[in-house]
Amino acid sequence: NDTTGTNTFAFTASEADIYIAFSRDDTGIASEFYIDNVLVVKSNNLITNGTFDSDLSNWTDDSTGTASVSWNAAGTIQFNSTDAQNRGRASQSIQTEAGESYELTFESAANTAITIYVGTSTGSSNLASQTTAPYTSTTFIFVATTSTTHLRLLGTANTNVAQADNILVVKV
């Protein structure tokens, strides 16, 4: 395994409780190691490209005015807003089942809050609306009312760059 970079491991849980252990065997050599940014993702994410690892595919830039969204090399979506009339926004539609509950998780990856709208049409927040504080993750439940649910992300600062990452929607 790589001793200085990033390691990615994928597995399928075979039971309800899974324990992950990290260790390093240097055969007698005194050493330390650090673990950072461990992310365990639930399967069946309904969002396509919610981690923005290499681009913004499957997201629609529906920014207003001169604002825009762009991919950041850190693997995030970046919202470039200038004021309330020029707001960076991105949206995606997902297939849902009316009457079913879904858990949505998203995070702000910069020093600016991110808001997400969940609704029955693009830009609508009739099902849910949540804002996450800078550098934090937010999780909430919504109930779908139609077979298609629309999500819209937007940066909340008027003259700042906001970033989002790790967007996850799973049926609960």
C-alpha positions in Angstrom: 0.0 0.0 0.0 1.0 3.6 -0.6 2.7 5.0 2.5 2.5 8.7 1.6 -0.6 9.3 -0.4 -4.2 8.3 -0.7 -5.6 4.8 -0.4 -9.2 3.9 -1.4 -10.9 0.7 -0.4 -14.3 -0.4 -1.5 -16.3 -3.2 0.2 -19.8 -4.4 0.6 -21.2 -4.8 4.1 -22.3 -8.4 4.8 -24.0 -7.5 8.1 -25.5 -4.5 9.9 -22.5 -3.6 12.0 -19.1 -3.2 10.3 -15.9 -2.2 12.1 -13.0 -0.6 10.3 -9.6 -0.8 11.9 -6.4 1.0 10.8 -3.0 -0.3 11.7 0.6 -0.2 10.5 3.1 -3.0 10.9 6.7 -1.7 10.5 8.2 -4.9 12.0 10.0 -3.3 14.9 10.5 0.2 13.5 9.1 3.0 15.7 6.7 5.1 13.7 3.6 7.1 13.7 0.9 7.4 11.1 -2.0 9.8 10.7 -5.5 9.1 9.4 -7.5 12.0 7.9 -10.6 12.4 5.8 -12.1 9.0 6.3 -15.4 8.8 4.5 -17.7 5.8 4.7 -20.5 6.2 2.2 -23.8 4.4 2.3 -24.6 2.5 -0.9 -27.4 3.3 -3.3 -26.7 7.0 -3.5 -29.3 8.5 -5.8 -27.1 11.5 -6.6 -24.8 11.0 -9.6 -21.4 12.6 -9.1 -22.0 13.9 -5.6 -18.3 13.8 -4.7 -17.1 15.9 -7.7 -13.9 13.9 -7.9 -13.0 14.9 -11.5 -15.7 17.2 -12.9 -19.3 18.5 -12.6 -20.9 15.9 -14.9 -24.7 15.4 -14.2 -25.0 18.8 -12.6 -26.7 21.7 -14.4 -25.3 25.2 -13.9 -28.4 27.3 -13.4 -26.6 30.3 -12.0 -28.2 33.8 -12.2 -26.7 36.8 -14.0 -22.9 36.8 -14.2 -22.5 34.1 -11.5 -21.3 30.6 -12.3 -20.3 27.2 -10.9 -17.0 25.5 -11.6 -15.1 22.4 -10.7 -12.4 22.9 -8.1 -9.2 20.7 -8.2 -9.8 19.8 -4.5 -12.7 17.7 -5.8 -15.6 20.1 -5.0 -18.2 22.1 -6.8 -17.5 25.8 -6.5 -20.2 28.6 -6.5 -18.9 31.9 -7.8 -21.4 34.6 -6.7 -21.0 38.4 -6.8 -24.3 39.5 -5.1 -27.9 38.4 -4.5 -28.8 38.9 -8.2 -25.7 37.0 -9.4 -25.8 33.7 -7.5 -23.9 30.5 -8.3 -26.3 27.6 -8.4 -26.4 24.0 -9.6 -29.1 21.4 -9.8 -29.8 17.8 -10.3 -33.0 15.7 -10.6 -33.3 12.2 -9.0 -35.8 9.4 -9.3 -37.8 8.9 -6.1 -41.0 7.2 -4.9 -43.9 9.3 -3.7 -44.5 8.8 0.0 -41.0 7.4 0.7 -38.5 9.0 3.0 -35.0 9.9 1.9 -31.9 11.0 3.8 -29.9 13.8 2.3 -26.3 14.7 3.4 -24.2 17.5 2.1 -21.2 19.5 3.3 -19.7 22.9 2.9 -16.1 22.5 1.9 -15.1 26.2 2.3 -15.5 29.1 4.7 -19.0 29.9 3.3 -22.4 28.3 4.0 -24.2 26.2 1.4 -28.0 26.0 1.0 -29.8 23.1 -0.7 -33.4 23.2 -1.9 -35.4 20.0 -2.3 -38.6 20.2 -4.3 -41.0 19.0 -6.9 -39.6 21.4 -9.5 -36.2 22.9 -10.2 -35.5 25.6 -7.6 -38.5 24.7 -5.5 -38.0 24.2 -1.8 -41.5 22.8 -1.0 -40.1 19.5 0.3 -37.1 20.8 2.3 -34.5 23.6 2.5 -31.3 23.4 4.7 -28.2 25.5 5.1 -25.0 24.2 6.4 -22.4 26.3 8.3 -18.9 26.6 6.8 -16.8 23.5 6.9 -19.7 21.3 8.3 -21.9 18.6 7.1 -25.7 18.6 7.4 -28.1 15.6 7.2 -31.9 15.7 7.1 -34.9 13.6 6.0 -37.4 14.6 3.3 -40.4 12.7 2.0 -40.8 12.6 -1.8 -44.2 13.5 -3.2 -43.5 12.6 -6.9 -41.4 10.2 -8.9 -38.9 13.0 -9.7 -37.3 15.2 -7.0 -35.2 18.2 -7.8 -32.2 19.4 -5.8 -30.6 22.9 -6.1 -27.4 23.9 -4.4 -26.3 27.5 -4.0 -23.7 29.5 -2.2 -25.2 31.8 0.4 -22.6 34.6 0.4 -23.0 37.5 -1.9 -19.4 38.2 -2.8 -17.6 35.0 -2.0 -16.7 31.6 -3.4 -18.6 28.7 -1.8 -17.8 25.0 -2.2 -19.8 21.9 -1.6 -18.9 18.2 -1.6 -20.1 14.7 -0.6 -23.8 15.0 -1.6 -25.6 11.8 -0.8 -29.3 10.9 -1.0 -30.4 7.4 0.1 -33.8 5.9 0.7 -34.5 5.2 4.4 
